[in-house]
Amino acid sequence: MEPDVGRLIAECIERSGLNARQVAARAGVSASTVHRILNGQVSPSISTLHDITAAAGLDLTMSASPLASPEAAAAARAILDEHYPADVEADIALWAGRIDAWTDGDPVQIIEEAARASGVLHRPGAVRLSGEATVGRLASAADSSGQRWALSGAAGLELPSFDEAVPRISVLWCEDPSAVRPLLSGGNFRPASAPHRATVVIAAAEPDLFLGTFERDRIVYAAPIQIAIDAISVGGEAADRAREEIRTW
């Protein structure tokens, strides 16, 4: 969070035509405080941010959007999967602490919280498509893109055969969604009118998402915990089925 705030304040100061010391004086804060904000060393209060942006001649506005944190899903896997690396990055460890505190170690609730926070339908850069196509066509496009990939969500729960239709809502994880989308052109897929109307979501995966993948009938699937997280995240019948499944673990 701090580096993003630092970049925001740096942009405000640049646009103001003033230097950081001048903006600090106008805002009534010390130059050292502005310096620490610019370098991501402190988390300033909203009031301080308002003072600094006003001093730079700009208005600060805030908005809320659905959580879409890949670190939340990784944290759940770090908690529940004994094969997941013990040495995790700071952002994943932060989410692991949050989820553990919220759930008191209940595996079902851990997956629920991770699903809510990982928000695959709202992931930046995700490609959301509606329509009908076989799982094989989706897999062939992913293969042809020359990158690692794995199916998850509804497809991971149902494990359809190569020639069966893609169930709603499935998730295709890959390294670069924009490289897969052109390979699906000319078929029955089209951009979804809204996230919840998608048949498949193509989203960028962090490298550790490919840990624990498995293959069935030429299809690569994400690890079972990731499948359950994604299925609950997308909602609908896939979520209901995932909840029934994880209660048997």
N, C-alpha and C positions, 0 to 999 in steps of 0.2 A: 504493500500500500504506500509506504513512505516514498519510494522512488517515483511513483506516479504523481504524488503530490508535489514532489520536487520539480518534476518536469513541467507540471502545470504552472507553478509559481515562476519558473524560469521563463516560460513563454509569456506570462503576463508582464514580467519586468522588461523583456525584450520589446514587446509591443508598446510599452509605455514611453519608451525613449529615455527613460531614466536608468541610473545604475542601481544596484541592489542596496547600497547604503542610503541613497536618496529615498527609495521606496520604503525602506525600514523606518527612516525618520518620519516620513509622512504618515505611516501606519501606527506610529507610537510604539514600535517594538525595537529591540536591539538589533544591530547589524549582525551580531553573532547568531541570534535566533534565525534570521533569514538565511544565513549561511548554512546552518544545520538543517533547515528545511530543504534547501536546494540540494544538499548532499544526502538526503534521505536518512538523517540521523535522529530525527524527532518526528512525532506525530502531533502536529499542531491542532489546537481546538478549532471548531468551526468559526467561532468568533474571531480568532486570530487570522484565519484564512480570509474572512470577510474584510477585515481591516486592511490586509495586504493587497487584496485584489482591488478594493476601492481606492487605495493609494496609488495603484497602477492605472486607475481610470477605467476599471472593468467591474462588471457585476458577477458575483458568484451564484450559480444556480445548482441545485442538486436534484437528482432523480434516482429512482430505484428500478431495478430490472431483475428478472429471474436469475437466481444463482446458476452458474454454469462452470463449476470448478472441477477440472480433471483431478486435482489433488485430493478432493473429497473421496472420489471412487478409489484412488490409489491408497488412501489412508485406510479405508474399510478392508481392502485386500491385505494391507500390511498387518492389520489387527487379526484378521480371520484366517489368512492363508499362511501356514507354517513354512511354506517354501518361498514366500516373498522375502526379498533381502531385508535384513534387520537394520542395515544402515541406510536410512531414507533421507531425502532432502528436507530442508527446514520447513518448506511449505506443506509437505506431506505430514511431517511430524506435528505441525500446528493443527492441521485438520484431524489427525488421529487423536490429539488431546481433546479437541472439541467434541468429536463424536463419542469418544469414550465417556466423557463427562455427561453427555446428554442421554446416554443409553444404559449406563451402569453395566456395560459388558454384555447385554442381551444381543445375540447374533442377528435375530430378526430385525430388531430396532436399529442395529448398526447398518444393515443393508438399506433399511427404509431411509435413514438420515442421509446416507451417502447418495441414494437415488435422488432425494429431494435437492441436495446441494450440487450434484454433478450436472443436472439439467442438460442432457444431451440434445434435446430438441431445440434448445436455445444457444447451443455452442457457437461462438463466433466463427464464421467461415463455413459452417455446416451447409451441405446441399440437401434440401428436403424435396423428395420426389413422390408423386402419387401415380397410380396406375397399376398395371399388371405386367409381370415378367417372371420368368423362372429364376430360381436360385442359381442355376447354372449360368444364366446370362450375366447375372450380377458378379458371380465369381470369375467368369471369363474376362469381364471388363476390368476387374481388380487385378487379375493376373497380367493382362495386357499392359497395364499401366507401369509394370515393372517395379512395384513397391510391395512392402509387407502389408498384409491386410488380415482382417478377421471379422466374421459375422457375429452379431450379438443380438440382444433384444429378443423379439418374438421368434426369430429364426433359430436362435440358440436354444430356446425352450422346446421347439417342435422338431428340430433336426430334420427338415424336409429333404427328400431325395433331390438329386441334381436337376431333374426335370419337373419338379413340383413348383408351384407358384410361391413367390416371396410372401410370407405372412405379415400382416400389419401388427405393430410397427417394428420393423427390423432395423438394425443399426449395422452399417458397414464401416468399420474402423480402418483407416489407412493413413499413410504419411502425408498425402496431399490430395484432398477431395477434388480439387480443380483438375487433376490429371485423370480422374475416373469419369467425371461427368460427361466429357465429350464422347467417350467410348460407349455411352448408353444412349446417344442421340439416335433418332430414327426409329425408335421403338414405341412402346406404349407408355413409357414414363414421361411425365411432364412436371413442371414445378408445382409443388403443393400450394394451394391457396392459403393455407394456414398450417402452423406446425403440427397440430393434432390431426390434420387430414393427410399427413404423409403416409406413404407405404414403407418407404425406406429413408433413413437419414444417413448421409455419408459424412463422417466427421473425422477430423484430424486426431490421430492417436499419439499420446506420449509413448516413448520407447518401451517403458515398463508394462504397458498394456498388453504387449505381445507375450509376456511371461505366462506360461501355463496354457497356451493355446493347444488345441487338438484338432485332428482331421477326421472327417467322416464323409465317405462318398465324394471325395475330391473337394470338399468344402472345408475351409479352415474356420474354426470357431474360437471365440475368446474363452478365457477361463470361466468355469461355472459361476464363481462369485461375481465376476464382471457381467456375465449374462443376466444374472438376477438383478443386479443394480440397474442395468440399462432397461430391462423389461419393466421394472417398477417405475423408472424415471419417465418412460413414454406413456404410461397409464393405460387405461382400457382393459381389454381382455388379457393382454400380455401381463399386465401388472397383477391381475387377480390370480392368474396361473402361477406366476413367480412366487407370490405369497404362499400359495398352497404348497409349492415345491420346497421352499426353504424351511417350512415348518417340519418337513420330514428329515432334514439333515441331522 
